[in-house]
Amino acid sequence: MDKLSIEDLQIPEKVKAILSENGVSALWPPQIEAIKSGALQGESLVVSATTSSGKTLIAELVIVNQLLKKGGKAIYLVPLRALATQKEEELSKWKKLGLKVVSSTGDYDLADRWLEDYDIIVLTYEKCDSLLRRVTEAKWLRCVNVVVADEIHLLADAQRGATLEVVLTKLKTLNPSLCIVALSATISNPEDLAAWLGAKVVKSDWRPVPLRQGILYEHTVFFEDGQTLSLPKKDEQLITLALDTLEKGGQLLVFVSTRKMTLSVAKRFAGKFTLTQTEKAKLKRLALEIFHIDEATQLTEELAALVSQGVAFHHAGLPFTARTLVEKGFKDRLIKALVATTTLSAGLNLPARRVLIYEVTRFEVGLGRQRIPVIEYHQMAGRAGRPGFDSIGEAIVVARDEFEVEELMEKYIRAKPELLEPTLLDENKLIPHVLSTIASRYASSISELERFFYLTFSGHKSSQNYLQSVIRRCVNFLVQRGFVERKGDLITATIFGKKTSELYLHPVSALLVKQFSTKINDTSSLYTLLHAVCLAPEVVKPRLKKEEEELFESNEHLLTPQEYAETISDLVVDPFKEYLSACKAAKVLEEWCNERTEKWIEQKFDVQPGDLYQMYTSAAWISRAIASLLSTLKAEKHLQNTFSVLSKRLEVGVKEELLPLVALPGIGRVRARALYNMGLKTLEQVAKAPLEELTRIKGVTSTLAQRIKTRAQELAQSTLD
């Protein structure tokens, strides 16, 4: 059976109507298999299927069916914040059934009690983990009876896997009858996952658009089926491949290993494409939108120039708005060639007629250049072929020499993805999860703690003796450093340990705070405070170039490199380099807080807008957490306040004098400085200012000016009260 009409499904008519409104009239083979496996009867499922094969619809049918039948709540777990927003939009169609849909991704130190008012809640792995640490406040978590784990193959990811594993285990602990739908790209051992989750396997290689895979070498594509495609030699093979794609009515998506390469490869396409007058006009408008995003930077200016020619690049260094505009331009088929980093392949939902994997290696810290995993190749190749537009999709890998042609064919195109192996039992990853499990009372004894971790995927795959030994080493670490108290078999978190867990801090970060808390004083400079914040492993740090190392050596630090290394040595490869990276991060954030423009920071420090955003948001969170932890450590009140104020300054990038003004609607760092320079330095002065004075500020309309005045009056009055 290749298709099944939705009319034949045992689901309410109103559900069928919504599916029909959204263009779904029949189910595809993987979806049919899921129905046969009990998707509508509450069975847990592991769905291992190709990209764009309809996995999301399976999850939606399970969620809606369960909530309409049993009530309760559903959680939809995703790995990236951008995916959370995208998924919330996709799920919003079910609001017509009276179901409330929302996403929440930030503020790991808050319980977000307001989420209890929603039925379908989209969370990142980390956000869900932080909420599960506050289950006594987030009581709604006990009402969750459906969980969808998107990109479940990331259990094997060195960065996110441990968190996802613990999140699913805690959710199962709260509700043993939980229905779990795990969605995965094609993996080789879905049966292992299913055995762990108590689920049935739905495995399918079916694709809505057939996929051809091949190797490009010297202007010829060698396809796996033995056929070849010869490209004209009038230009380099990258260009002639793109032109051939456009002639056949398609678009080209190119994956490269570094951000720098996205720009250099995109520039090679510039001026090569023939565009219609209509396309030129639309691309010009799109380029202007990108150019006028907030503060223009060199990066966004270069992007805008390329977009006007039907070319773009896409990576995490771009501002979020710029990435969104590029994605829209590609979906609208205005951008003909898009160059992206391989690390974004999982989160980039942009199918194209042809996908070109420009290289299959990338630089890994401490390891040098490494081949990408086969599963990652499949993620990228899976983007080839747009349902409804293309009769076939093509994924092509570039070979560097003739020997690589057959080698890449064997190692990627004909190869099976790697077995999925868990990563939780790395002690550095396990320690914070052991602490959170104790602090949140999922376990109150060593034996309960061991039983909890037996329930993880790592516990399912490891020997009992090995698991016990790793857990006991973690407990000893936590006891020796004051996070946990032990009396015989019983274990409890100390006040310090509980606060560390609730704030979603790594225990090492809390130890660093403990170390420098006695050294802060009223003379500590902004840079000194920022350096202390940036030492925390959670703060995103800029890349430190070799020639920059001496530039950031300073005596204005609360902790010496040696003190830092003693605390963090097991967590990072090169503590001294990490220490210097924190120095650079502190310098960057000092300029940000002193109102330097993003363009100035980009040119001075080579820090791109997207990275700057990650830096200041993570530093703001850690500053807020430090203020709270200093309270637990009984530090002086004014020191706690110092970090609270610093957190607010980091969030918006202003000097302290502007903090009251940025609380007003439509007022960011640039308009706040404009108000201040006009003499409107306080909320009272803004509240009394004539509307025409406020509208002199660029971008402030009379309607916005009225909102600003009204809010200034409210805030000024509340300050008096």
Beta strands, then each sheet from edge to edge (+ up, - down):
strand 1: 4-5
strand 2: 26-27
strand 3: 45-49
strand 4: 73-78
strand 5: 101-104
strand 6: 120-124
strand 7: 144-149
strand 8: 179-184
strand 9: 200-204
strand 10: 211-217
strand 11: 220-223
strand 12: 228-230
strand 13: 252-256
strand 14: 311-314
strand 15: 337-341
strand 16: 354-357
strand 17: 361-364
strand 18: 368-371
strand 19: 393-398
strand 20: 484-487
strand 21: 490-493
sheet 1: 1+ 2-
sheet 2: 5+ 6+ 4+ 7+ 8+ 3+ 9+
sheet 3: 12+ 11- 10+ 19+ 16+ 13+ 15+ 14+
sheet 4: 17+ 18-
sheet 5: 20+ 21-
end
